[in-house]
Amino acid sequence: MNDAPSGPPQPSFARSQTAADSLQVTDSPCVAICSTLFDDVCRGCGRTAMEVANWVFMSDEEKQAVWQRIRAEGYPRRQG
C-alpha cells in the first residue's frame, strides 16, 4: 500500500469572503490590518482596543459575543 500523501496539505478554510465564518469563536478575528486611528475600533477586525488586548483572557462565551457583534457589523474585513 502507498501511504504517501497525495499532495500538499489543504488549508483549514477556504479563502473567500466567508472564510471568517469557518473560524471557531475562540479563534482571533485579527486580519493583520490593525488601525484604531480615529476611534477605539480596529478597522480590520472590528474589535475595540480593550477586546484586542483582553482576547486571550476572555471566556469562550465572551469571544462568541464579540464574534456575533463584529460579523453583524461586517467584520472582519480584508483589504485587497
Secondary structure by P-SEA (a helix, b strand, c coil): ccccccccccccccccccccccccccccccccccccccccccccccccaaaaaacccccaaaaaaaaaaaaaaccccccc
